[in-house]
Amino acid sequence: MAEEGPEPATPEAAATQTATSGVTNVDAVELRADGGAVVIIDQTLLPNRLEYLELADAKDMYDAIFQLKVRGAPAIGVCAGYCYYVLARQEAARAAGYEEFASAMERQRAYLNSSRPTAVNLSWALSRMHGVTLAHQGEDPAGIVGLLRDEAVAIHREDLAMSEEISRLGASLLKDGDGVLTHCNAGPLACLGYGTGQGPLYYAHDHGKRVRVFADETRPLLQGARLTSYELSRAGIDVTLICDNMASIVMKNGWVQACMVGCDRVAMNGDAANKIGTSGVAILAAHYGIPFYVLGPTSTIDRDCPTGDDIKIEQRDPDEIKTMFYAKPKALPEVKCYNPAFDVTDHSLITAIVTEKGICRPPYTQSLAALFE
Ligand SMILES: CSC[C@H]1O[C@H](OP(=O)(O)O)[C@H](O)[C@@H]1O
């Protein structure tokens, strides 16, 4: 008989549940009303401080993405769309004509695209925005800027709609009272709206289905501890924060009926890149016979990527491991560290891939390709 799990949320806690699930009533990424800057929640300061940043120049935009002030594949994509628009307004005011404007925007696109390599939504959104520029060759840049604003807003609106559908479909895979293990953060902050990997938890909660969440802290940057547990508890959802090395025991105790994670890039054979440690969770889930679900929009599926071996894995600064930014003690002594930001979960370990166009099951080479037919 498995031990009793952590106490479920008390009725009082449940009573504080919010009508809508989310950190704030503002998305993690917005366009400033005058169109002159992108406004983001600085996720590096959460959960202790909720502060907004205004990104008005390319360097601030690059740094915000690279330093994970804005993070999560869908949020990065929406941010990139608005960044491209804000920069296009500036370049259009300077350019003598279309050629100068288009060349300047290619440079801006390439610069922003170099901030992080793994989350495909960054390059996808920038390419989509630049495609609008290229589609209006020879036209007045001032007129193109208006079309770019429409495209950036469309990316945002589509993302919110996709998040809702992914969350609805994901919630259909859960039963009332299920325990769900999460890794990293793929809720409203990372994916806007309900989120993706954690979206079903908010959708289920908002539609009367109780879930008990076990959130991996997700070293080294603690997206799970700092963001996922923060978002879920503010939404009144029963969440228990665990260290990454505790995932096995909560599964062994029978407290977990499903694992749900987001994704940063999915290859066409179903291999999925997500935060480092995700593949380990998938191997544990397979060992304990627990369904493992990857959730994300079709914009995260890379049609030019045959397998996970083709996904470039971002390597981050080893100091993120050694400084333990959240702890009082000084940095660990000088020691060699390995700090890949992501790993790839083999398609054989994935029960289903949930997208806004439907729930894909193996063989993924067929089911993913069918999404684009
Ligand atoms: C699916 S978006 C959330 C996704 O992004 C996280 O990575 P990072 O915090 O480095 O942007 C992680 O892979 C999450 O699954």
The ligand as a Gaussian input file, in Angstrom:
#p B3LYP/6-31G(d) Opt

LIG

0 1
 C        7.291000      24.942000     -23.775000
 S        7.826000      26.498000     -23.310000
 C        8.455000      26.166000     -21.755000
 C        9.766000      25.481000     -21.910000
 O       10.808000      26.440000     -21.867000
 C       11.700000      26.046000     -20.854000
 O       13.008000      26.347000     -21.175000
 P       13.597000      27.789000     -20.702000
 O       13.104000      28.013000     -19.315000
 O       15.081000      27.578000     -20.803000
 O       13.058000      28.774000     -21.708000
 C       11.490000      24.576000     -20.712000
 O       12.120000      23.856000     -21.723000
 C       10.003000      24.518000     -20.817000
 O        9.471000      23.294000     -21.100000

